[in-house]
Amino acid sequence: MPSLAPRSDLDSLPKYVPGRTIEGAIKLASNEVPGGPLPSVQQAVAAAMTSVNRYPDNGAQALRERLSQELKVGQERLAVGCGSVSLCQQLIQAVCGPGDEALFPWRSFEAYPIVAQVAHATGVKVPLTPEHGLDLDAMLAAVTERTKLVFVCNPNNPTGTALRRDEIERFLDAVPPHVLVVLDEAYQEFVTDPEVPDGVEFTRTRDNVAVLRTFSKAYGLAGLRVGYAVAPEAIAQALQQVYVAFSVNSLAQIAAIASLDAADELLARCQDIVAERERVRNALLDMGYEIPPTQANFVWLPLGERTVAFAEHMLDRKLIVRPFAGDGARVTIGTPEENDQFLTAAREFAI
């Protein structure tokens, strides 16, 4: 009789590697914002602590109502999840069966190949352009009758590059109607290029487009894990069907609503990060590094075989960056003081 064992294919499952945390070191590895929740959000969370003996609202009704007002979309087209990464997996579970294909650019968000395999879908990687952007023509050419879902990370993680409206429109016009295009916009609040669209506008006129957003980045709620999807009604309902019950806790729901109420103040902080992003990128370019234009809260250094040595150099100086061995390093924008320390170390490595 065979012994009890987990799925055999889990041995080949790609491993998600979180950014390291080392006491006393500056962490620039996980695309977190340096400022925590605003005082009003902290107060709302503290007040909600008195009722955590009760289960959270499984449908996140109050948050969906607030998002409906904010985005001007019907509640029936909104789904809430435990961060956008959870919604990525829910989407594949809701759309793909065994052997169906989930297509995505590569390198892009690390979770895509993981959630595809967990859901028994076939993950299809499409290489980036030489300029480190998404190659929409190659992605379109990779679509087959088995393709059910395409992730379009915009701005792309970890490269920071962003697609413009006309590029996305041409892509959407050409994608077959049986394919769901998921615009993953975790960094949308940091976008300053007016030609990079708000993906929600596409969901108003197209039946095969969904948009993912998160409160983890700009809103400073990475530790509470809450995100949302705007999708066709049937897809939004399917997301609720595969949702792990109560996985978005009550504090996360309260904090998300309070953050939306304080959006102007929070998004003003994004402008400070954007200013630092440009300062850091320009300084790195002056040092001779290749740094693609970025619309996120990080910069990408395509260092190839020097990537690990760069990360170790930074760690020796109490700086934690996110290396992708053989490809490059992603560096989150921190406070001006943290960024200065990083630039000093980068200058030393460049010499």
Buried (B, 14 or more C-beta within 10 A) or exposed (E): EEEEEEEEEEEEEBEEEEBBEEEEBBBBBBBBBBEEBBEBBEEBBEEBEEEEEEEBBBBBEEBBEBBBEEBEBEBBBBBBBBBBBBBBBBBBBBBBEEEBBBBBBBBBBBBBBBBBBBBBBBBBBBEBBEEBBBBBBEBBEBBEEBBBBBBBBBBBBBBBBBBEBEBBBEBBEEBEEEBBBBBBBBBBBBBEEEEBBBBBEBBEEBEBBBBBBBBBBBBBBBEBBBBBBBBBEEBBBBBBEBBEEEBBBBBBBBBBBBBBBBEEEBEEBBEBBBEBBBBBBEBBEEBEBBBBBBBBBBBBBBBEEBBBEBBEBBBEBEBBBBBBEEBBBBBBBBBBEBBBBBBEBBBEBEE
